[in-house]
Amino acid sequence: TTTRTTTTTTTTTTTTTTTTTTGKTGILEVSTKTGDDQHDESNAEALSEVCDESNSCCTTAGGLDHPNGYRQRGKLDTFSRAKFLGSCFEKPITGTPTVKISTYGRYKTDGWFVDWIIIKTSSNVFKCTIGGYVDHPPGQGGPPSRSAKCTDMTGKV
């Protein structure tokens, strides 16, 4: 009798791919456009809340302000540093966001006409049209806050 032994060798190859993303992601900049009429500017402090389609939100709590003054008639104010953007700084956004803008603080009764807000991320530009006054108390010139669904303007601006 002859005995035969068979040996089988199995080789498994594993490939690991690592992708490194350089640069910043998420919200990098928020700009506000004040109306052009005489009473559209304001000394009030501003706050915005940005929520994405998964209802994940962030706020610029106390951030959209500067001691040299903002919200002047017809002007665009742009904020891109963590101290201005608060928890929104570099926060990733899923889908198209909504924004809520309000005023507060010592000058909150100084109504502000917000034309629109631009939110820039590492890959998208969103325009949120407000088109109205934000004021305290309600009814003085507008409600204490306004909300808008944003539009993806990537490649259109």
C-alpha positions in Angstrom: 0.0 0.0 0.0 1.0 3.5 -0.7 0.0 6.4 1.4 -0.3 9.8 -0.1 -0.2 13.1 1.8 -1.4 16.3 0.2 -0.6 19.6 1.7 -2.5 22.7 0.7 -1.2 26.2 1.5 -3.5 29.2 1.4 -2.1 32.6 1.1 -4.3 35.6 2.0 -3.3 39.1 1.0 -4.8 42.1 2.8 -4.5 45.5 1.3 -5.1 48.5 3.5 -5.7 51.9 2.0 -5.4 55.0 4.1 -6.8 58.2 2.8 -5.6 61.4 4.4 -7.6 64.6 3.8 -5.6 67.7 4.2 -7.1 71.1 4.9 -10.2 72.1 6.8 -13.6 70.6 6.5 -17.0 71.8 7.5 -18.2 75.4 7.9 -15.3 77.8 7.2 -17.1 81.1 6.8 -20.4 82.9 7.5 -21.2 86.2 5.8 -24.2 88.5 6.5 -25.5 91.2 4.2 -27.3 94.2 5.8 -30.0 96.0 3.9 -29.4 99.2 1.9 -32.1 101.5 3.5 -31.4 104.1 6.1 -32.7 102.2 9.1 -31.4 98.7 8.1 -28.1 98.9 10.1 -27.9 97.9 13.8 -25.6 97.9 16.8 -27.3 94.7 18.2 -25.3 91.6 18.8 -26.1 88.8 16.3 -26.4 85.0 16.7 -27.1 82.4 14.1 -28.0 78.7 14.4 -27.2 76.4 11.4 -28.9 73.1 11.2 -28.2 70.5 8.5 -30.6 67.9 7.0 -29.8 65.4 9.7 -30.9 68.0 12.3 -27.4 68.4 13.6 -27.1 72.1 14.7 -24.4 74.5 15.8 -24.5 78.2 16.9 -22.3 81.2 16.5 -23.2 82.1 20.1 -21.8 85.6 20.7 -19.6 85.2 17.7 -20.9 87.4 14.9 -19.7 90.6 16.6 -16.6 92.8 16.6 -15.7 95.8 18.7 -15.2 97.9 15.6 -18.8 97.4 14.7 -20.7 95.4 12.1 -24.1 95.4 10.4 -23.6 98.8 8.7 -26.1 99.8 5.9 -25.4 97.9 2.6 -22.3 96.2 4.0 -21.2 92.6 3.9 -19.7 91.2 7.1 -17.6 88.0 6.9 -16.6 85.9 9.8 -14.1 83.0 9.5 -12.4 82.5 12.8 -13.3 80.1 15.6 -13.9 83.0 18.0 -16.6 84.3 15.7 -18.1 81.1 14.4 -18.4 79.3 17.8 -19.5 75.7 17.6 -20.1 76.1 13.8 -16.4 76.5 13.1 -15.3 73.6 10.9 -18.6 71.7 11.7 -19.5 69.3 8.8 -22.9 69.8 7.1 -25.0 67.0 5.7 -27.2 68.2 2.8 -28.6 71.7 2.5 -28.7 73.6 5.8 -31.3 76.0 7.3 -30.3 79.1 9.3 -31.9 81.0 12.1 -30.7 84.5 12.8 -31.5 86.6 15.9 -30.2 89.6 17.8 -29.6 89.9 21.5 -27.7 92.0 24.1 -27.8 95.6 25.1 -28.8 96.9 21.7 -31.2 94.1 20.8 -34.0 96.7 20.3 -32.0 98.2 17.5 -33.7 96.4 14.5 -31.5 94.9 11.8 -32.5 94.2 8.2 -30.8 91.0 7.0 -30.8 90.6 3.2 -29.1 87.2 3.2 -26.5 84.9 4.8 -23.8 83.0 3.0 -22.3 79.8 4.5 -19.1 78.5 3.0 -17.8 75.0 3.7 -14.8 73.3 2.3 -16.8 72.0 -0.6 -20.0 74.1 -0.9 -21.4 77.6 -0.8 -25.0 78.1 0.5 -27.1 81.2 0.3 -29.9 81.8 2.8 -32.3 84.6 1.9 -33.7 86.3 5.0 -35.1 89.5 3.5 -36.5 91.1 6.7 -35.9 92.8 10.0 -34.9 91.0 13.2 -35.9 93.1 16.2 -36.9 93.0 19.9 -39.5 93.3 21.1 -41.5 91.5 18.4 -43.6 93.8 16.3 -41.2 96.8 16.5 -40.0 96.1 13.0 -39.9 92.4 12.8 -39.8 89.2 14.9 -36.9 88.5 17.3 -35.5 85.9 14.9 -35.9 84.7 11.2 -35.2 81.4 9.6 -34.5 80.4 6.0 -33.8 77.2 4.1 -30.5 77.7 2.2 -29.8 77.1 -1.5 -26.7 75.4 -2.7 -24.9 78.0 -4.8 -21.7 76.0 -5.4 -20.4 76.8 -8.9 -22.9 79.6 -9.3 -21.1 82.4 -7.5 
